[in-house]
């Protein structure tokens, strides 16, 4: 088995990482939204509810700054063109956006805002 396959197998599913990050943000007293909703009986079970490229998590700091967090399950994951376009929009409107691969990265990002 290749190193990439081992890393991918060991990495949490993206939806679990998103849930863990949102839980950490909730403990910090932050309000967040997820770009996906769970729909029973549909394939895939998670359907996007925000526009293409929107980060997995949108939130607001205690100071009122909007931020986005894109969760990736491993180093092999890259942004899609729609995500790159959303980041360009975010930069133009001063929305802080980051790609993370762990809860600790996400928490450090928000604490630094």
Order of alpha helices (4+ residues) and beta strands (2+ residues): alpha-alpha-beta-beta-beta-beta-beta-alpha-beta-alpha
